[in-house]
């Protein structure tokens, strides 16, 4: 990968991590904004980003900010709908201006596995960053994070165990331990440019707002959990009904973890753990 392209995605990943860093009075803006500015600059110079991409990201960022910051309810609703539409369109690569590079091309990780290609998706990664920074509920300290993780690990064990057991029993995957040279690269790209985006969207945005809207209902929060899981499964229908069903079951675990902790870190940890177990211990994809 060319140096500027690599710097583009390293900066975007650093901006995601910097969301948890508190601003310094000595520096303009926030740490995540500064790293994102570097990513945008490098993206333009490297050819990853073109003019329409900057327009899309600016509109999306403005809509996401209004969704959480506006004092007028009708404006928050309109901005929320626009945020929803743009986030989905960016995540499925339907908006122009992005030239996402291939980082793994047609690799076969097990003798009977299909070839696998992985992209570094700036559009989807930016969705995760902006939702994470402007909308999602996050932990504010290491002590709070520790409490969230204590509530999360039992859900993690059950989710990973159930999903992989069902996937194996259905013949979708089978055990195939491996540690290819690209393992760390795969997990880093998957975490920063896929997992964070999906959890920020389905849990931090969609589920949180559904739970708020149905707060007066007797089982409103649980309906939000179910809707979040079903929508997550539906988003994976391109892989076939079995894949979508497994994704929905995984989504149920992610959604329950979010409902239990009310913090986005919980579903992110479970999601990347499941993907890591799948990649390392079973046929992939």
C-alpha positions in Angstrom: 0.0 0.0 0.0 1.5 3.4 -0.9 2.7 5.5 2.0 0.1 8.3 1.8 -2.7 5.7 1.6 -1.4 3.9 4.6 -1.1 7.2 6.5 -4.8 7.9 5.6 -6.0 4.8 7.3 -3.6 4.9 10.2 -4.9 8.5 10.9 -8.5 7.4 10.6 -7.9 4.5 13.0 -6.1 6.9 15.4 -9.0 9.3 15.2 -11.3 6.5 16.3 -9.1 5.7 19.3 -8.8 9.4 20.1 -12.5 9.7 20.7 -11.8 8.5 24.3 -9.1 11.1 24.8 -10.2 14.3 26.6 -9.5 17.6 24.9 -6.5 19.7 25.9 -6.9 23.4 26.6 -3.6 23.9 24.8 -4.8 22.5 21.5 -7.6 23.6 19.1 -10.4 21.1 18.7 -10.4 17.6 20.1 -7.9 14.9 19.5 -10.2 12.9 17.3 -10.9 15.9 15.1 -7.2 16.6 14.6 -6.5 13.1 13.6 -9.5 13.0 11.3 -8.3 16.2 9.6 -5.0 14.5 8.9 -6.9 11.5 7.5 -8.9 13.8 5.3 -5.8 15.6 4.0 -3.9 12.4 3.4 -7.0 10.9 1.8 -7.2 13.7 -0.7 -3.5 13.6 -1.5 -3.4 9.8 -1.9 -6.5 9.6 -4.2 -8.6 7.7 -1.6 -10.9 10.7 -1.3 -12.4 12.9 -4.0 -14.5 16.1 -3.9 -17.9 14.3 -3.6 -16.6 12.4 -0.5 -15.9 15.6 1.3 -19.4 16.9 0.6 -21.0 13.7 1.8 -18.9 13.6 5.0 -19.6 17.2 5.8 -23.3 16.8 5.4 -23.3 13.6 7.4 -21.2 15.1 10.2 -23.5 18.2 10.4 -26.6 16.0 10.5 -25.1 13.8 13.2 -24.2 16.9 15.3 -27.7 18.4 15.0 -29.2 15.0 16.0 -27.6 15.2 19.4 -27.0 19.0 19.9 -30.0 20.8 18.5 -32.4 22.2 21.1 -35.4 21.9 18.7 -37.1 18.6 18.6 -38.3 18.7 15.0 -34.8 19.6 13.9 -33.4 16.7 15.8 -35.9 14.4 14.1 -35.1 15.6 10.6 -31.4 15.5 11.3 -31.8 12.0 12.7 -33.5 10.7 9.6 -30.8 12.3 7.4 -28.1 10.8 9.6 -29.7 7.4 9.3 -30.0 7.5 5.5 -26.5 8.9 5.0 -24.9 6.5 7.4 -26.4 3.5 5.7 -25.6 4.9 2.2 -21.9 5.5 3.2 -21.6 2.1 4.9 -22.7 0.2 1.8 -20.6 2.4 -0.5 -23.4 4.0 -2.4 -22.1 7.6 -2.3 -19.4 8.7 -4.8 -15.9 10.0 -4.1 -14.3 7.1 -2.2 -11.6 4.8 -3.7 -11.2 2.2 -1.0 -8.0 0.1 -1.4 -7.8 -3.6 -1.2 -5.6 -4.8 1.7 -6.1 -8.6 1.3 -6.8 -9.9 -2.2 -8.2 -13.3 -2.9 -6.5 -15.0 0.0 -7.4 -18.7 0.8 -6.9 -19.3 4.5 -8.0 -22.9 4.6 -7.9 -25.7 2.0 -11.7 -25.7 1.6 -12.4 -22.1 2.2 -13.5 -19.6 -0.4 -11.1 -16.8 -1.5 -11.3 -13.7 0.7 -10.8 -10.1 -0.2 -10.7 -7.3 2.4 -11.0 -3.6 1.7 -10.0 -0.7 3.9 -13.3 1.3 3.7 -12.8 5.0 4.5 -16.6 5.7 4.0 -17.7 3.1 6.5 -14.9 3.9 8.9 -15.8 7.5 8.9 -19.4 6.6 9.7 -18.3 4.7 12.8 -16.0 7.6 13.9 -18.6 10.3 13.5 -21.4 8.3 15.2 -19.0 7.2 18.0 -17.8 10.8 18.6 -21.1 12.7 18.3 -23.9 10.3 19.2 -22.9 7.1 21.0 -22.8 6.7 24.8 -19.2 5.9 25.8 -17.4 5.2 29.0 -15.7 8.3 30.6 -13.0 6.6 32.7 -11.0 3.4 33.1 -13.0 2.6 36.2 -16.3 2.9 34.3 -14.8 0.8 31.5 -13.8 -1.9 34.0 -17.4 -2.0 35.2 -18.7 -2.3 31.7 -16.3 -5.1 30.9 -17.3 -7.1 34.0 -20.9 -7.0 32.7 -19.8 -7.8 29.2 -17.7 -10.9 29.5 -20.5 -13.4 30.3 -22.5 -12.1 27.3 -19.3 -12.4 25.2 -18.8 -16.1 26.1 -22.4 -17.0 25.5 -22.6 -15.1 22.2 -19.4 -16.5 20.8 -20.2 -20.0 21.9 -23.7 -20.1 20.6 -23.0 -18.5 17.3 -20.0 -20.6 16.5 -21.8 -23.8 17.7 -24.8 -23.1 15.4 -22.5 -22.1 12.5 -20.6 -25.4 12.9 -23.7 -27.5 13.4 -25.2 -26.0 10.2 -22.1 -26.8 8.2 -21.4 -23.1 7.6 -17.9 -23.4 9.0 -15.8 -26.1 10.6 -12.7 -25.9 12.9 -9.6 -24.8 11.1 -7.0 -23.2 13.3 -4.7 -20.8 11.6 -2.5 -17.7 12.2 -1.6 -16.3 8.8 0.8 -13.4 8.5 -2.1 -11.0 7.9 -3.9 -11.9 11.1 -3.2 -8.6 12.9 -3.8 -6.6 9.8 -7.2 -8.3 9.2 -8.3 -7.8 12.9 -7.2 -4.1 12.9 -8.9 -3.3 9.6 -12.0 -5.2 10.8 -12.1 -3.5 14.1 -11.6 0.1 13.0 -13.4 0.2 9.7 -16.1 -2.4 10.1 -16.9 -3.4 13.7 -16.9 0.1 15.2 -19.1 1.4 12.3 -21.7 -1.4 12.6 -22.0 -1.2 16.4 -22.1 2.6 16.4 -24.9 2.4 13.8 -27.0 -0.5 14.9 -26.5 -0.2 18.7 -25.3 3.3 19.5 -27.7 5.0 17.1 -30.6 2.8 16.0 -31.1 0.8 19.2 -30.6 3.7 21.5 -33.2 5.8 19.7 -35.7 3.0 19.4 -35.3 2.4 23.2 -35.8 6.1 23.8 -38.9 6.3 21.5 -40.4 3.2 23.1 -39.5 4.2 26.7 -43.1 4.4 27.8 -43.9 0.9 26.6 -43.8 -2.1 29.0 -41.2 -4.0 27.0 -39.9 -1.1 24.9 -36.2 -1.7 25.6 -36.5 -5.3 24.8 -38.3 -4.5 21.5 -35.4 -2.2 20.7 -33.0 -5.1 21.3 -35.0 -7.4 19.0 -35.3 -4.8 16.3 -31.6 -4.0 16.4 -30.7 -7.7 16.1 -33.2 -8.3 13.2 -32.0 -5.2 11.3 -28.4 -6.4 11.8 -29.3 -9.8 10.4 -31.2 -8.2 7.4 -28.1 -6.2 6.6 -26.2 -9.5 6.0 -28.8 -11.0 3.7 -26.4 -10.7 0.7 -24.5 -13.6 2.3 -27.6 -15.8 2.1 -30.4 -16.6 4.7 -28.2 -18.8 6.9 -25.6 -16.1 7.2 -28.2 -13.5 7.9 -29.8 -15.8 10.6 -26.4 -16.2 12.3 -25.8 -12.5 12.1 -29.1 -11.8 13.7 -28.3 -14.2 16.6 -24.9 -12.5 17.0 -26.7 -9.2 16.8 -28.9 -10.3 19.7 -25.9 -10.8 21.9 -24.4 -7.4 20.9 -27.8 -5.7 21.4 -28.3 -7.3 24.8 -24.8 -6.2 25.9 -25.6 -2.7 24.9 -29.0 -2.8 26.7 -27.3 -4.1 29.8 -24.4 -1.6 30.0 -25.8 1.4 28.0 -22.2 1.8 26.7 -21.0 1.2 23.1 -17.8 -0.5 24.2 -19.7 -3.6 25.2 -21.0 -4.6 21.8 -17.7 -3.6 20.1 -15.7 -5.9 22.3 -18.1 -8.9 21.7 -18.3 -8.2 18.0 -14.5 -8.1 17.4 -14.0 -11.1 19.7 -16.5 -13.2 17.7 -14.8 -12.1 14.4 -11.4 -13.0 15.8 -12.5 -16.5 17.0 -14.1 -17.1 13.6 -11.0 -16.0 11.7 -8.4 -17.8 13.8 -10.2 -21.0 14.8 -12.7 -21.8 11.9 -12.8 -21.7 8.2 -13.0 -18.1 7.0 -15.0 -16.6 5.3 
